[in-house]
Amino acid sequence: MLIARSVALFLVAALLEIGGAWLVWQGLREHRGWAWVGAGAVALGLYGAVATFQPDAHFGRILAAYGGIFVAGSLVWGMVADGYRPDRYDVVGALVCLAGMAVIMYAPRGR
């Protein structure tokens, strides 16, 4: 149950961080306006709050493990929101990052 909760929190964090960064990108680079930038800033702030609900108490471990989710989630976001098509190296790289995330976060440790 703890792993499922942790994964769900990582997915929510990815949605908020990637979505927030995308909103800022749209607001500035695509000239959609400051409301988009502001919404992105709020989403990015919420991303920071979500990480605090992870069951592990080590900030460095949480952020390092989240990196794998961020990499894979960014590729998925690009596919859905922008029509990006990752090549096989993108996919392999994302899978390596997810494997690293699983080792960092969920490897059995003597506590």
C-alpha positions in Angstrom: 0.0 0.0 0.0 2.9 2.4 0.8 4.4 1.9 -2.7 1.0 2.6 -4.4 0.6 5.8 -2.4 4.1 6.8 -3.2 3.7 6.2 -6.9 0.4 8.1 -6.9 2.1 11.1 -5.2 4.9 11.0 -7.7 2.4 11.0 -10.6 0.5 14.0 -9.0 3.8 15.8 -8.5 4.7 15.2 -12.2 1.4 16.5 -13.4 1.8 19.6 -11.4 5.5 20.3 -12.2 5.4 19.4 -15.9 2.0 21.1 -16.3 3.2 24.1 -14.5 6.4 24.4 -16.5 4.3 23.9 -19.7 2.0 26.7 -18.7 4.9 29.1 -18.1 6.3 28.0 -21.5 3.0 28.7 -23.1 2.6 32.0 -21.4 6.0 33.3 -22.3 7.3 31.5 -25.4 3.9 31.1 -27.1 2.7 34.6 -26.0 -0.4 33.4 -24.3 -0.1 35.9 -21.5 0.7 36.4 -17.8 -2.4 34.5 -16.6 -0.8 31.3 -18.0 2.5 32.1 -16.3 0.7 32.8 -13.0 -1.2 29.5 -13.3 2.1 27.7 -14.0 3.7 29.3 -10.9 0.8 28.1 -8.7 1.1 24.6 -10.1 4.9 24.6 -9.5 4.3 25.7 -5.9 1.8 22.9 -5.4 4.3 20.4 -6.9 6.7 21.4 -4.1 4.0 20.7 -1.5 3.0 17.3 -2.8 6.6 16.0 -2.4 6.2 16.5 1.4 3.6 13.8 1.6 6.0 11.0 0.5 6.4 8.4 3.2 10.2 8.6 3.1 11.6 11.4 5.2 14.8 12.0 3.1 14.4 15.0 0.8 17.4 14.1 -1.4 16.1 10.6 -2.0 12.6 11.8 -2.8 13.9 14.4 -5.3 16.4 12.0 -6.9 13.8 9.3 -7.3 11.3 11.8 -8.6 13.7 12.6 -11.4 12.9 9.3 -13.1 9.2 10.1 -13.0 9.9 13.6 -14.4 11.9 12.3 -17.4 9.3 9.7 -18.4 6.4 12.1 -17.6 7.9 14.9 -19.7 8.0 12.6 -22.7 4.4 11.5 -22.2 3.3 15.2 -21.7 5.0 16.1 -24.9 3.2 13.3 -26.7 -0.2 14.3 -25.4 0.1 18.1 -25.4 2.4 18.8 -28.3 2.3 15.8 -30.6 5.9 14.9 -29.9 6.9 11.4 -30.9 9.8 10.0 -28.9 12.4 7.9 -30.7 13.7 4.6 -29.3 16.5 6.3 -27.5 14.0 8.6 -25.7 12.1 5.5 -24.6 15.1 3.5 -23.5 16.4 6.5 -21.6 13.1 7.0 -19.8 13.0 3.3 -18.9 16.5 3.5 -17.5 15.4 6.5 -15.4 12.4 4.7 -14.1 14.5 1.7 -13.2 16.8 4.0 -11.3 13.9 5.6 -9.6 12.6 2.2 -8.4 16.0 1.3 -7.0 16.5 4.6 -5.2 13.0 4.7 -3.8 11.9 1.1 -3.2 15.0 -1.0 -2.7 14.8 -2.9 0.6 16.9 -1.2 3.2 17.7 -2.2 6.7 16.3 0.5 8.9 
